[in-house]
């Protein structure tokens, strides 16, 4: 968090360490290997009753509401259950090969998985959820949050 990209900001109230049990469950439930920087990041935001962290994105526009929301371990598990619940309406093949870790509080979701450009962090529209409509953001969460790689794509500017 100390080296966060200058275009991102967050509220200190979103920092809530803990959630080791939920983090272990995330690792067990995920159909793909999760990057170490992601599991380490979860330890900072997965404390009791925390749903995640919202990063505001400075895009040069005054009053901008663009954001990147990363789920806590608990919230990611709840979202995972939702995808299973949707059954036939959800793309089962897609969700069997990815781990959804966040969204833009709108129609975009972020996931880890093996996409058309190799393993990494991707964005796709929540209503589409397939690899052919996904865009690679970065190789790691650190690349996205610290190095700023893929920030514009994360908000739909492909």
DSSP file (Angstrom, degrees, kcal/mol; ACC not computed):
  #  RESIDUE AA STRUCTURE BP1 BP2  ACC     N-H-->O    O-->H-N    N-H-->O    O-->H-N    TCO  KAPPA ALPHA  PHI   PSI    X-CA   Y-CA   Z-CA
    1    1 A X    >         0   0    0      0, 0.0     3,-1.2     0, 0.0    40,-0.0   0.000 360.0 360.0 360.0 -26.3    0.0    0.0    0.0
    2    2 A X  T 3   +     0   0    0      1,-0.3     0, 0.0     0, 0.0     0, 0.0   0.816 360.0  43.5 -67.4 -29.5    3.0    2.3    0.6
    3    3 A X  T 3  S+     0   0    0      2,-0.0    -1,-0.3     3,-0.0     3,-0.1   0.072  81.8 152.9-104.6  23.0    4.0    2.1   -3.1
    4    4 A X    <   -     0   0    0     -3,-1.2   142,-0.3     1,-0.1   141,-0.1  -0.200  56.4 -93.5 -56.4 141.4    0.5    2.5   -4.6
    5    5 A X    >   -     0   0    0    140,-3.2     3,-2.1     1,-0.1    -1,-0.1  -0.256  33.0-119.3 -56.1 142.2    0.4    4.0   -8.0
    6    6 A X  T 3  S+     0   0    0      1,-0.3    -1,-0.1   140,-0.2    -2,-0.1   0.665 110.6  61.5 -61.6 -18.3   -0.1    7.8   -7.9
    7    7 A X  T 3  S+     0   0    0     50,-0.1    51,-3.2    52,-0.0     2,-0.3   0.554  96.2  74.0 -85.5  -7.1   -3.4    7.5   -9.9
    8    8 A X  E <   +A   57   0A   0     -3,-2.1     2,-0.3    49,-0.2    49,-0.2  -0.826  54.9 174.0-110.4 146.0   -5.0    5.4   -7.2
    9    9 A X  E     -A   56   0A   0     47,-1.7    47,-2.5    -2,-0.3     2,-0.3  -0.961   3.3-178.1-142.1 160.6   -6.3    6.4   -3.7
   10   10 A X        -     0   0    0     -2,-0.3     2,-0.4    45,-0.2    45,-0.1  -0.963  30.5-102.3-152.3 165.4   -8.2    4.6   -1.0
   11   11 A X    >   -     0   0    0     43,-0.4     3,-2.2    -2,-0.3     4,-0.3  -0.789  24.2-132.4 -94.0 136.5   -9.8    5.2    2.5
   12   12 A X  G >  S+     0   0    0     -2,-0.4     3,-1.7     1,-0.3    -1,-0.1   0.777 103.7  71.6 -56.9 -26.9   -7.9    4.0    5.5
   13   13 A X  G 3  S+     0   0    0      1,-0.3    -1,-0.3     3,-0.0     0, 0.0   0.705  88.1  63.7 -64.6 -18.0  -11.1    2.5    6.8
   14   14 A X  G <  S+     0   0    0     -3,-2.2     2,-0.7    40,-0.1    -1,-0.3   0.618  80.4  93.1 -80.5 -13.0  -10.8   -0.2    4.0
   15   15 A X    <   +     0   0    0     -3,-1.7    30,-0.2    -4,-0.3     2,-0.2  -0.737  46.5 153.4 -83.5 118.7   -7.6   -1.5    5.6
   16   16 A X        -     0   0    0     28,-1.9    31,-3.2    -2,-0.7    34,-0.1  -0.701  30.2-150.0-150.8  87.2   -8.6   -4.3    7.9
   17   17 A X        +     0   0    0     -2,-0.2     2,-0.3    29,-0.2    31,-0.3  -0.184  54.0  52.3 -62.3 152.0   -6.0   -7.0    8.5
   18   18 A X        +     0   0    0     25,-1.8    28,-0.5    29,-0.2    29,-0.2  -0.864  29.9 128.6 128.8-159.2   -7.1  -10.6    9.2
   19   19 A X     >  +     0   0    0     -2,-0.3     4,-2.7    26,-0.1     5,-0.2   0.767  26.6 155.8  78.7  28.0   -9.3  -13.2    7.6
   20   20 A X  H  > S+     0   0    0      1,-0.2     4,-2.3     2,-0.2     5,-0.2   0.873  73.7  50.8 -56.8 -39.7   -6.7  -16.0    7.5
   21   21 A X  H  > S+     0   0    0      1,-0.2     4,-1.8     2,-0.2    -1,-0.2   0.920 112.2  46.1 -63.9 -43.8   -9.4  -18.7    7.5
   22   22 A X  H  > S+     0   0    0      2,-0.2     4,-2.3     1,-0.2    -2,-0.2   0.873 110.8  53.5 -65.8 -37.1  -11.2  -17.1    4.6
   23   23 A X  H  X S+     0   0    0     -4,-2.7     4,-2.2     2,-0.2    -2,-0.2   0.908 108.1  49.8 -64.9 -41.3   -8.0  -16.6    2.7
   24   24 A X  H  X S+     0   0    0     -4,-2.3     4,-1.8    -5,-0.2    -1,-0.2   0.886 110.6  51.0 -62.9 -37.9   -7.2  -20.3    3.1
   25   25 A X  H  X S+     0   0    0     -4,-1.8     4,-2.6     2,-0.2    -2,-0.2   0.881 106.7  53.8 -67.2 -38.6  -10.7  -21.1    1.8
   26   26 A X  H  X S+     0   0    0     -4,-2.3     4,-2.4     1,-0.2    -2,-0.2   0.943 109.2  48.5 -58.2 -48.0  -10.1  -18.8   -1.2
   27   27 A X  H  < S+     0   0    0     -4,-2.2    -1,-0.2     1,-0.2    -2,-0.2   0.873 113.9  47.0 -61.2 -37.3   -7.0  -20.8   -2.0
   28   28 A X  H  < S+     0   0    0     -4,-1.8    -1,-0.2     1,-0.2    -2,-0.2   0.860 116.7  42.6 -72.9 -36.0   -8.9  -24.1   -1.7
   29   29 A X  H  < S+     0   0    0     -4,-2.6    -2,-0.2    -5,-0.1    -1,-0.2   0.774  88.0 103.4 -82.6 -27.9  -11.9  -23.0   -3.8
   30   30 A X     <  -     0   0    0     -4,-2.4    69,-0.1    -5,-0.2     4,-0.1  -0.332  60.5-151.9 -63.1 130.5  -10.0  -21.2   -6.6
   31   31 A X  S    S+     0   0    0     67,-0.5     2,-0.3    64,-0.2    -1,-0.2   0.550  81.4  51.0 -77.7  -5.8   -9.9  -23.3   -9.8
   32   32 A X  S    S-     0   0    0     80,-0.1     2,-0.1    66,-0.1    66,-0.1  -0.923  99.4 -93.8-127.5 153.6   -6.6  -21.6  -10.7
   33   33 A X        -     0   0    0     -2,-0.3     2,-0.4     1,-0.1    66,-0.1  -0.457  43.8-135.2 -63.5 136.7   -3.3  -21.0   -8.8
   34   34 A X        -     0   0    0     -2,-0.1    -1,-0.1    -4,-0.1     5,-0.0  -0.792  19.1-109.0 -99.2 137.5   -3.5  -17.6   -7.1
   35   35 A X    >>  -     0   0    0     -2,-0.4     4,-1.8     1,-0.1     3,-0.6  -0.288  21.8-125.7 -62.7 145.9   -0.5  -15.2   -7.2
   36   36 A X  H 3> S+     0   0    0      1,-0.2     4,-2.5     2,-0.2     5,-0.2   0.863 109.5  58.4 -61.3 -37.2    1.4  -14.7   -4.0
   37   37 A X  H 3> S+     0   0    0      1,-0.2     4,-1.8     2,-0.2    -1,-0.2   0.836 105.5  51.5 -65.3 -29.0    1.0  -10.9   -4.2
   38   38 A X  H <> S+     0   0    0     -3,-0.6     4,-2.5     2,-0.2    -2,-0.2   0.943 110.5  45.9 -69.7 -48.6   -2.8  -11.4   -4.2
   39   39 A X  H  X S+     0   0    0     -4,-1.8     4,-1.1     1,-0.2    -2,-0.2   0.877 113.9  49.9 -64.8 -35.5   -2.9  -13.7   -1.2
   40   40 A X  H  < S+     0   0    0     -4,-2.5     4,-0.4     2,-0.2     3,-0.3   0.899 110.2  50.9 -66.1 -39.8   -0.6  -11.3    0.7
   41   41 A X  H >X S+     0   0    0     -4,-1.8     3,-1.8     1,-0.2     4,-0.7   0.898 103.1  59.5 -63.4 -41.0   -2.8   -8.4   -0.3
   42   42 A X  H >X S+     0   0    0     -4,-2.5     4,-1.2     1,-0.3     3,-1.1   0.848  94.8  64.4 -57.2 -34.1   -5.9  -10.2    1.0
   43   43 A X  H 3< S+     0   0    0     -4,-1.1   -25,-1.8    -3,-0.3    -1,-0.3   0.736 102.1  50.6 -62.2 -21.5   -4.2  -10.3    4.4
   44   44 A X  H <4 S+     0   0    0     -3,-1.8   -28,-1.9    -4,-0.4    -1,-0.3   0.640 122.1  28.1 -89.2 -16.6   -4.5   -6.5    4.5
   45   45 A X  H << S+     0   0    0     -3,-1.1    -2,-0.2    -4,-0.7   -28,-0.2   0.311  98.4  81.8-128.8   9.0   -8.1   -6.2    3.6
   46   46 A X     <  +     0   0    0     -4,-1.2   -29,-0.2   -28,-0.5   -24,-0.2   0.116  56.3 131.9-111.4  22.5   -9.9   -9.4    4.8
   47   47 A X  S >  S-     0   0    0    -31,-3.2     3,-2.0   -29,-0.2   -29,-0.2  -0.116  72.1 -53.4 -66.2 171.8  -10.5   -8.7    8.5
   48   48 A X  T 3  S+     0   0    0    -31,-0.3    -1,-0.2     1,-0.3     3,-0.1  -0.165 122.8   0.6 -53.4 132.0  -13.8   -9.3   10.1
   49   49 A X  T 3  S+     0   0    0      1,-0.2     2,-0.5    -3,-0.1    -1,-0.3   0.561  94.8 131.8  67.2  13.2  -16.8   -7.6    8.4
   50   50 A X    <   -     0   0    0     -3,-2.0    25,-0.4     1,-0.1    24,-0.2  -0.828  37.3-171.1 -97.0 133.4  -14.7   -6.1    5.7
   51   51 A X        -     0   0    0     -2,-0.5    21,-1.7     1,-0.3     2,-0.3   0.541  55.0 -80.2 -98.1  -9.9  -16.0   -6.6    2.1
   52   52 A X  E     - B   0  71A   0     19,-0.3     2,-0.4    -7,-0.2    -1,-0.3  -0.942  49.5 -66.0 144.6-165.5  -12.9   -5.2    0.3
   53   53 A X  E     - B   0  70A   0     17,-2.4    17,-2.6    -2,-0.3     2,-0.6  -0.988  29.2-149.7-131.3 134.8  -11.2   -2.1   -0.7
   54   54 A X  E     - B   0  69A   0     -2,-0.4     2,-0.6    15,-0.2   -43,-0.4  -0.912   9.9-159.1-106.3 119.8  -12.3    0.5   -3.2
   55   55 A X  E     - B   0  68A   0     13,-3.0    13,-2.2    -2,-0.6   -45,-0.2  -0.876  11.8-142.6 -96.9 119.3   -9.5    2.4   -5.1
   56   56 A X  E     -AB   9  67A   0    -47,-2.5   -47,-1.7    -2,-0.6     2,-0.6  -0.574  16.3-138.8 -74.0 144.9  -10.6    5.7   -6.5
   57   57 A X  E     -A    8   0A   0      9,-2.3     2,-0.9    -2,-0.2     9,-0.3  -0.931   1.1-145.3-114.5 119.2   -9.0    6.3   -9.9
   58   58 A X        +     0   0    0    -51,-3.2     4,-0.1    -2,-0.6     9,-0.0  -0.721  28.6 164.0 -81.0 108.6   -7.7    9.8  -10.8
   59   59 A X        -     0   0    0     -2,-0.9    -1,-0.2     2,-0.3     3,-0.1   0.224  63.8 -98.1-110.0  12.7   -8.4   10.1  -14.5
   60   60 A X  S    S+     0   0    0      1,-0.3     2,-0.5     4,-0.0    -2,-0.1   0.324  90.8 117.1  89.9  -8.6   -7.9   13.9  -14.7
   61   61 A X    >   -     0   0    0      1,-0.0     3,-1.5     2,-0.0    -2,-0.3  -0.824  68.5-122.8 -96.6 126.6  -11.7   14.6  -14.5
   62   62 A X  T 3  S+     0   0    0     -2,-0.5    -4,-0.0     1,-0.3    -1,-0.0  -0.475  96.7  15.3 -67.0 134.0  -12.9   16.5  -11.4
   63   63 A X  T 3  S+     0   0    0      1,-0.2    -1,-0.3    -2,-0.2    -2,-0.0   0.613  87.0 168.6  78.9  13.0  -15.5   14.6   -9.5
   64   64 A X    <   -     0   0    0     -3,-1.5    -1,-0.2     1,-0.1    -4,-0.0  -0.287  25.2-165.3 -60.4 141.2  -14.7   11.3  -11.3
   65   65 A X        +     0   0    0     -9,-0.1    -1,-0.1     2,-0.1     2,-0.1   0.169  40.1 135.1-112.2  15.4  -16.3    8.2   -9.7
   66   66 A X        +     0   0    0     -9,-0.3    -9,-2.3   -10,-0.0     2,-0.3  -0.407  30.4 166.0 -66.2 139.1  -14.1    5.6  -11.5
   67   67 A X  E     -B   56   0A   0     37,-0.3     2,-0.5   -11,-0.2   -11,-0.2  -0.984  39.8-139.1-152.5 162.6  -12.9    2.9   -9.2
   68   68 A X  E     -B   55   0A   0    -13,-2.2   -13,-3.0    -2,-0.3     2,-0.6  -0.990  24.9-163.1-121.8 116.7  -11.3   -0.5   -8.9
   69   69 A X  E     -BC  54 103A   0     34,-3.2    34,-2.1    -2,-0.5     2,-0.5  -0.904   2.1-165.5-107.7 121.1  -12.9   -2.6   -6.2
   70   70 A X  E     -BC  53 102A   0    -17,-2.6   -17,-2.4    -2,-0.6    32,-0.3  -0.927  20.9-127.7-108.9 123.5  -11.0   -5.6   -4.9
   71   71 A X  E     -B   52   0A   0     30,-2.2   -19,-0.3    -2,-0.5   -26,-0.1  -0.321  15.8-122.2 -68.0 145.3  -13.0   -8.1   -2.8
   72   72 A X     >  -     0   0    0    -21,-1.7     4,-2.6     1,-0.1     5,-0.2  -0.284  40.0 -97.0 -68.0 171.4  -11.9   -9.2    0.6
   73   73 A X  H  > S+     0   0    0    -31,-0.3     4,-2.1     1,-0.2     5,-0.2   0.925 127.2  50.0 -59.6 -43.9  -11.5  -13.0    0.9
   74   74 A X  H  > S+     0   0    0    -24,-0.2     4,-2.1     1,-0.2    -1,-0.2   0.935 112.0  46.7 -60.3 -47.6  -14.9  -13.3    2.5
   75   75 A X  H  > S+     0   0    0    -25,-0.4     4,-2.6     1,-0.2    -1,-0.2   0.887 109.8  53.8 -64.2 -39.0  -16.6  -11.2   -0.3
   76   76 A X  H  X S+     0   0    0     -4,-2.6     4,-2.2     1,-0.2    -1,-0.2   0.897 109.1  49.3 -62.3 -39.6  -14.7  -13.2   -3.0
   77   77 A X  H  X S+     0   0    0     -4,-2.1     4,-1.9     2,-0.2    -2,-0.2   0.902 110.5  50.1 -65.8 -40.5  -16.1  -16.4   -1.5
   78   78 A X  H  X S+     0   0    0     -4,-2.1     4,-1.8     2,-0.2    -2,-0.2   0.912 111.2  48.7 -63.7 -42.3  -19.6  -15.0   -1.4
   79   79 A X  H  X S+     0   0    0     -4,-2.6     4,-2.2     1,-0.2    -2,-0.2   0.895 107.1  56.3 -63.5 -39.6  -19.3  -13.9   -5.1
   80   80 A X  H  X S+     0   0    0     -4,-2.2     4,-1.8     1,-0.2    -1,-0.2   0.905 106.8  49.7 -58.0 -42.8  -18.1  -17.4   -6.0
   81   81 A X  H  X S+     0   0    0     -4,-1.9     4,-2.4     1,-0.2    -1,-0.2   0.881 107.3  55.3 -64.1 -38.0  -21.2  -18.8   -4.4
   82   82 A X  H  X S+     0   0    0     -4,-1.8     4,-1.9     2,-0.2    -2,-0.2   0.920 105.7  50.7 -61.6 -43.6  -23.3  -16.4   -6.5
   83   83 A X  H  < S+     0   0    0     -4,-2.2     4,-0.4     1,-0.2    -1,-0.2   0.906 111.7  48.3 -62.4 -40.1  -21.8  -17.6   -9.7
   84   84 A X  H >< S+     0   0    0     -4,-1.8     3,-1.2     1,-0.2    -1,-0.2   0.897 108.6  55.4 -64.1 -39.1  -22.5  -21.2   -8.8
   85   85 A X  H 3< S+     0   0    0     -4,-2.4    -2,-0.2     1,-0.3    -1,-0.2   0.853  95.7  64.3 -63.0 -37.1  -26.1  -20.2   -7.9
   86   86 A X  T >< S+     0   0    0     -4,-1.9     3,-2.1     1,-0.2     4,-0.3   0.669  80.0 171.6 -66.4 -14.6  -26.8  -18.7  -11.3
   87   87 A X  G X   +     0   0    0     -3,-1.2     3,-1.2    -4,-0.4    -1,-0.2  -0.144  63.6  14.8  51.5-118.1  -26.4  -22.1  -12.8
   88   88 A X  G 3  S+     0   0    0      1,-0.3    -1,-0.3    -3,-0.2     4,-0.1   0.755 124.2  60.3 -64.9 -26.2  -27.3  -22.3  -16.4
   89   89 A X  G <  S+     0   0    0     -3,-2.1    -1,-0.3     2,-0.1     2,-0.3   0.763  96.4  73.4 -74.1 -23.0  -27.3  -18.5  -16.8
   90   90 A X  S <  S-     0   0    0     -3,-1.2     2,-1.4    -4,-0.3     3,-0.1  -0.629  95.8-110.9 -89.0 150.3  -23.6  -18.4  -15.8
   91   91 A X     >  -     0   0    0     -2,-0.3     4,-2.4     1,-0.2     5,-0.2  -0.664  35.0-171.0 -79.2  94.4  -20.9  -19.5  -18.2
   92   92 A X  H  > S+     0   0    0     -2,-1.4     4,-1.3     1,-0.2    -1,-0.2   0.861  81.3  53.2 -60.7 -38.8  -19.9  -22.6  -16.2
   93   93 A X  H  4 S+     0   0    0      2,-0.2     4,-0.3     1,-0.2     3,-0.3   0.937 110.6  47.8 -62.4 -45.2  -16.8  -23.3  -18.4
   94   94 A X  H >4 S+     0   0    0      1,-0.2     3,-1.8    35,-0.2     4,-0.3   0.953 113.1  46.4 -58.8 -52.1  -15.6  -19.7  -17.8
   95   95 A X  H 3< S+     0   0    0     -4,-2.4     3,-0.3     1,-0.3   -64,-0.2   0.663 104.2  62.5 -71.1 -14.9  -16.1  -19.8  -14.1
   96   96 A X  T 3< S+     0   0    0     -4,-1.3    -1,-0.3    -3,-0.3    -2,-0.2   0.530 110.3  41.0 -82.3  -4.4  -14.4  -23.2  -13.8
   97   97 A X  S <  S+     0   0    0     -3,-1.8    17,-0.7    -4,-0.3     2,-0.3   0.289 111.4  53.8-124.6   8.0  -11.2  -21.6  -15.1
   98   98 A X  E     - D   0 113A   0     -3,-0.3   -67,-0.5    -4,-0.3     2,-0.5  -0.918  60.9-139.7-139.2 163.3  -11.0  -18.3  -13.3
   99   99 A X  E     - D   0 112A   0     13,-2.1    13,-2.4    -2,-0.3     2,-0.5  -0.967  22.7-144.0-124.0 114.3  -11.1  -16.6   -9.9
  100  100 A X  E     + D   0 111A   0     -2,-0.5    11,-0.3    11,-0.2   -20,-0.1  -0.645  25.8 169.6 -78.0 124.7  -13.1  -13.4   -9.8
  101  101 A X  E     -     0   0A   0      9,-2.1   -30,-2.2    -2,-0.5     2,-0.3   0.447  54.6 -22.0-118.3  -2.7  -11.3  -11.0   -7.4
  102  102 A X  E     -CD  70 110A   0      8,-1.3     8,-2.9   -32,-0.3     2,-0.3  -0.993  47.5-144.6 179.3-175.9  -13.1   -7.6   -8.0
  103  103 A X  E     -CD  69 109A   0    -34,-2.1   -34,-3.2    -2,-0.3     6,-0.2  -0.888  34.5-106.7-155.8-175.6  -15.1   -5.3  -10.1
  104  104 A X        -     0   0    0      4,-1.5   -37,-0.3    -2,-0.3     3,-0.2   0.119  61.1-103.5-107.8  19.9  -15.6   -1.6  -11.0
  105  105 A X  S    S+     0   0    0      3,-0.3     2,-0.1     1,-0.2     4,-0.1   0.742 106.1  57.5  59.6  25.8  -18.9   -1.3   -9.0
  106  106 A X  S    S-     0   0    0      2,-0.4    -1,-0.2     0, 0.0    -2,-0.0  -0.266 118.7 -39.4-145.0-126.8  -20.5   -1.5  -12.4
  107  107 A X  S    S+     0   0    0     -3,-0.2    19,-3.2    -2,-0.1    20,-0.4   0.339 103.1  88.4-102.2   6.9  -20.6   -3.9  -15.3
  108  108 A X  E     - E   0 125A   0     17,-0.3    -4,-1.5    18,-0.1    -2,-0.4  -0.853  53.3-165.9-107.4 142.2  -16.9   -5.0  -15.4
  109  109 A X  E     -DE 103 124A   0     15,-2.8    15,-1.9    -2,-0.4     2,-0.4  -0.934  10.1-143.8-122.2 151.3  -15.4   -7.9  -13.4
  110  110 A X  E     +DE 102 123A   0     -8,-2.9    -9,-2.1    -2,-0.3    -8,-1.3  -0.910  25.6 170.4-112.7 138.8  -11.7   -8.6  -12.7
  111  111 A X  E     -DE 100 122A   0     11,-2.2    11,-2.9    -2,-0.4     2,-0.4  -0.976  32.4-127.2-145.9 158.6  -10.4  -12.1  -12.6
  112  112 A X  E     +DE  99 121A   0    -13,-2.4   -13,-2.1    -2,-0.3     2,-0.3  -0.857  55.8 107.4 -97.6 140.3   -7.2  -14.3  -12.5
  113  113 A X  E    S-DE  98 120A   0      7,-1.8     7,-1.9    -2,-0.4     2,-1.0  -0.971  73.5 -70.3 171.8 179.0   -6.9  -17.0  -15.1
  114  114 A X  E     + E   0 119A   0    -17,-0.7     5,-0.3    -2,-0.3     2,-0.1  -0.817  60.8 169.2 -95.2  97.3   -5.4  -18.3  -18.2
  115  115 A X  E >   - E   0 118A   0      3,-1.7     3,-1.6    -2,-1.0    17,-0.1  -0.150  54.7 -74.5 -97.3-166.2   -6.8  -16.1  -21.0
  116  116 A X  T 3  S+     0   0    0     15,-0.4     3,-0.1     1,-0.3    16,-0.0   0.707 133.0  47.1 -65.6 -20.2   -5.9  -15.6  -24.6
  117  117 A X  T 3  S-     0   0    0      1,-0.5    -1,-0.3     3,-0.0     2,-0.1   0.023 122.9 -95.6-109.0  26.1   -2.7  -13.7  -23.6
  118  118 A X  E <  S-E  115   0A   0     -3,-1.6    -3,-1.7     2,-0.1    -1,-0.5  -0.309  70.3 -22.9  89.7-177.0   -1.5  -16.2  -21.0
  119  119 A X  E    S+E  114   0A   0     -5,-0.3     2,-0.3    -3,-0.1    -5,-0.2  -0.397  89.0  87.8 -70.2 142.2   -2.0  -16.2  -17.3
  120  120 A X  E    S-E  113   0A   0     -7,-1.9    -7,-1.8    -2,-0.1     2,-0.4  -0.992  77.1 -40.0 167.3-161.4   -2.7  -12.9  -15.5
  121  121 A X  E     -EF 112 138A   0     17,-2.9    16,-3.4    -2,-0.3    17,-1.0  -0.829  57.7-178.9 -96.3 131.5   -5.3  -10.4  -14.4
  122  122 A X  E     -EF 111 136A   0    -11,-2.9   -11,-2.2    -2,-0.4     2,-0.4  -0.854  19.5-146.2-129.2 162.5   -8.1   -9.8  -16.9
  123  123 A X  E     +EF 110 135A   0     12,-2.1    12,-2.5    -2,-0.3     2,-0.3  -0.978  23.8 160.5-126.8 143.3  -11.3   -7.7  -17.2
  124  124 A X  E     -E  109   0A   0    -15,-1.9   -15,-2.8    -2,-0.4     2,-0.3  -0.958  45.8 -87.0-150.9 166.6  -14.5   -8.6  -18.9
  125  125 A X  E >>  -E  108   0A   0      8,-0.3     4,-2.1    -2,-0.3     3,-1.7  -0.623  32.9-131.7 -78.8 136.4  -18.1   -7.5  -18.9
  126  126 A X  T 34 S+     0   0    0    -19,-3.2    -1,-0.1    -2,-0.3   -18,-0.1   0.815 106.8  52.7 -58.5 -32.2  -20.2   -9.2  -16.2
  127  127 A X  T 34 S+     0   0    0    -20,-0.4    -1,-0.3     1,-0.1   -19,-0.1   0.582 116.3  38.1 -80.9  -9.0  -22.9  -10.0  -18.7
  128  128 A X  T <4 S+     0   0    0     -3,-1.7    -2,-0.2     5,-0.1    -1,-0.1   0.846  71.4 175.4-105.4 -58.5  -20.6  -11.7  -21.1
  129  129 A X     <  +     0   0    0     -4,-2.1     2,-0.3     1,-0.2   -35,-0.2   0.922  32.9 120.5  48.7  62.7  -18.0  -13.6  -19.1
  130  130 A X    >   -     0   0    0     -5,-0.1     3,-0.9   -36,-0.1    -1,-0.2  -0.981  69.3-116.8-146.2 162.3  -16.0  -15.4  -21.7
  131  131 A X  G >  S+     0   0    0     -2,-0.3     3,-1.4     1,-0.2   -15,-0.4   0.822 108.5  61.3 -68.8 -32.8  -12.3  -15.4  -22.7
  132  132 A X  G 3  S+     0   0    0      1,-0.3    -1,-0.2   -17,-0.1    -3,-0.0   0.725 108.9  43.8 -69.8 -18.9  -12.8  -14.0  -26.2
  133  133 A X  G <  S+     0   0    0     -3,-0.9    -8,-0.3    -8,-0.1    -1,-0.3   0.220  95.7 103.5-106.6  12.7  -14.3  -10.8  -24.7
  134  134 A X    <   -     0   0    0     -3,-1.4     2,-0.4   -10,-0.1   -10,-0.2  -0.643  55.4-153.0 -96.1 153.4  -11.7  -10.4  -22.0
  135  135 A X  E     -F  123   0A   0    -12,-2.5   -12,-2.1    -2,-0.2     2,-0.3  -0.992  20.3-120.8-127.2 131.1   -8.8   -8.0  -21.9
  136  136 A X  E     -F  122   0A   0     -2,-0.4   -14,-0.3   -14,-0.2     3,-0.1  -0.526  26.3-179.1 -73.0 132.3   -5.5   -8.6  -20.1
  137  137 A X  E     -     0   0A   0    -16,-3.4     2,-0.3     1,-0.4   -15,-0.2   0.884  58.6 -36.6 -91.0 -54.8   -4.7   -6.0  -17.5
  138  138 A X  E     -F  121   0A   0    -17,-1.0   -17,-2.9    12,-0.1    -1,-0.4  -0.955  46.6-109.7-162.7 169.8   -1.4   -7.1  -16.1
  139  139 A X  S    S+     0   0    0     -2,-0.3     2,-0.3   -19,-0.2    -1,-0.1   0.822  99.5  17.0 -80.0 -33.3    0.6  -10.2  -15.1
  140  140 A X  S  > S-     0   0    0      1,-0.1     4,-1.5   -20,-0.1    -1,-0.1  -0.905  73.8-115.3-137.5 162.6    0.4   -9.5  -11.3
  141  141 A X  H  > S+     0   0    0     -2,-0.3     4,-3.0     1,-0.2     5,-0.3   0.860 117.8  57.5 -64.0 -36.1   -1.7   -7.5   -8.9
  142  142 A X  H  >>S+     0   0    0      1,-0.2     4,-2.5     2,-0.2     5,-1.6   0.905 102.4  53.9 -61.3 -42.2    1.5   -5.5   -8.1
  143  143 A X  H  45S+     0   0    0      3,-0.2     6,-2.3     1,-0.2     5,-0.3   0.908 114.7  41.7 -58.1 -41.3    1.8   -4.6  -11.7
  144  144 A X  H  X5S+     0   0    0     -4,-1.5     4,-0.5     4,-0.2    -2,-0.2   0.971 124.3  32.0 -70.2 -55.2   -1.7   -3.2  -11.6
  145  145 A X  H  <5S+     0   0    0     -4,-3.0  -140,-3.2     2,-0.1    -3,-0.2   0.794 133.5  24.3 -80.4 -29.8   -1.7   -1.4   -8.3
  146  146 A X  T  <5S+     0   0    0     -4,-2.5    -3,-0.2    -5,-0.3  -140,-0.2   0.861 130.3  34.9-101.1 -50.7    1.9   -0.3   -8.0
  147  147 A X  T  4<S-     0   0    0     -5,-1.6    -3,-0.2  -142,-0.1    -4,-0.2   0.613  96.7-130.2 -85.1 -12.2    3.2    0.0  -11.5
  148  148 A X    ><  +     0   0    0     -4,-0.5     3,-1.5    -6,-0.4     2,-0.4   0.575  48.8 157.8  77.3   8.6   -0.1    1.2  -13.0
  149  149 A X  T 3  S+     0   0    0     -6,-2.3    -1,-0.3     1,-0.3    -2,-0.1  -0.535  70.9   5.6 -69.0 123.7    0.0   -1.4  -15.8
  150  150 A X  T 3> S+     0   0    0     -2,-0.4     4,-2.0    -3,-0.1    -1,-0.3   0.494  85.9 129.1  85.4   4.3   -3.6   -1.9  -17.1
  151  151 A X  H <> S+     0   0    0     -3,-1.5     4,-0.7     1,-0.2     6,-0.2   0.931  76.0  46.5 -59.3 -45.9   -5.2    0.8  -15.0
  152  152 A X  H >4>S+     0   0    0     -4,-0.3     5,-2.2     1,-0.2     3,-0.9   0.900 112.5  49.8 -65.0 -39.4   -7.0    2.3  -18.0
  153  153 A X  H >45S+     0   0    0      1,-0.2     3,-1.9     3,-0.2    -1,-0.2   0.824 100.0  67.1 -66.3 -29.9   -8.1   -1.1  -19.3
  154  154 A X  H 3<5S+     0   0    0     -4,-2.0    -1,-0.2     1,-0.3    -2,-0.2   0.748 103.1  45.5 -63.4 -22.8   -9.5   -1.9  -15.8
  155  155 A X  T <<5S-     0   0    0     -3,-0.9    -1,-0.3    -4,-0.7    -2,-0.2   0.203 131.0 -91.7-105.6  15.1  -12.1    0.9  -16.2
  156  156 A X  T < 5S+     0   0    0     -3,-1.9     2,-1.4     1,-0.2    -3,-0.2   0.512  85.9 130.0  94.1   5.8  -13.0   -0.2  -19.7
  157  157 A X      <       0   0    0     -5,-2.2    -1,-0.2     1,-0.2    -3,-0.1  -0.653 360.0 360.0 -92.5  80.5  -10.6    1.9  -21.8
  158  158 A X              0   0    0     -2,-1.4    -1,-0.2    -5,-0.1    -5,-0.1   0.462 360.0 360.0 -80.2 360.0   -9.2   -0.9  -24.0
